[in-house]
Amino acid sequence: MRYLILPVLLLLAACAPDQPSNADARQAMVERMEASTKASVTGVQVYALDLSGCVPAAGAEGVVCQVALDVGFESQGVQQRSDDTGPMRFVREGEWKAYPVRD
């Protein structure tokens, strides 16, 4: 029985998507904002997120996608809202993680 499990797991891993879904990217961006800012950021709310143009990352793991993001958050007691478009690198590390693209 256990000999049957390994081929099934390998098949499932091979079928995993090579880019994050919008829901995966949304969660990765929220985690990135909450974990990587110098100022205290809380209450991150993603109002809109769109991924486009995903390509394999050159010289690194994952994929680079254009991300259009409309997000609200609280920083140092002040409610803020920002919308921006730019490249982000997404890597599957169990769950998808978002990283800035380095030039």
N, C-alpha and C positions, 0 to 999 in steps of 0.2 A: 504493500500500500504506500509506504513512504517513497518508494521509487517512482510512483506516479505523481507525487506532489511536486517534485523538482521541475519536471518538464512543464507542468501547468503554470508554476510560478514564473519560469523563464518566458513562457508565451505571454503571460499577462504583463510582465515588465516590458517586453518588446512592443506591446500594444499601447503602452502609455503615451499620451500626447507629447509631442516635442516642443510645445509651447503652452504657456498657462492659459486657462480659460479667463474670461473677464472676472469671474468670481475669485479665482486663485490669485490673479494679479491685484485685485482690490484688497484682499487679505494681506498679501505681501507688502503692498504699499502702506497700509495702515500700520503693520508691525514695524516697518522701516521708519516711518515718521515718529512713532512713539518711542522707539529705541535709540535713534541716532541723533536726536537734536540736543544741542547744548541747553536750550531753554526748556522748561518744563512744558510739555505738550500733552494735553488731555482732551478727551471728548472728540477724537477724530471721527468725522462724518464724511464719507465719500458720497457726493451728490451725483457725480457722473464720472465714468472711466471708460475709455475706448482704447483698445490695442490695435495697432496696424503695422504693416511692414516688418513683421518679425523675420529675422534672418539669424543663422548661426553666428555666435560671437566669434570674432577673429582673435585667435590667440588666447582664448579663455573658454571656460565651460559655459553652457547655457545658450540663450538666445537674446538678441537685442531687439527691442520693440520700441516703436514710437508710442508714447503714452500721452493721451489727452486726459487731464485730470482736473476735476472741479471738486475742491475739498474745503471743509470747514473744520476749525479746531480752536481750542482755547490755549493761549500761551500767556503765562504770567497774569492770569485773571482777565485777559482781554480776548473777546471772541473775534476770530479772524476768518476770512474766506479768501481762497486763492484758486485761480485757474491757470494752468500752464500746460504746455506741450513740450515734450523732450524725450530723448532716448533713455531707456533703462535696460539693464541686463537682468534677466531672470534665470535663476539656477534652481533645479529641483534638488533639494537637500532633505529628502523625505517629503516635506511640503515645499512649495515654491517660495523662494526668497528673492527680494529685489535689491539690486546694487546699482550705484551710479555708474555711468559709462565714463571711463577714464580715457583721455586723449593721449 
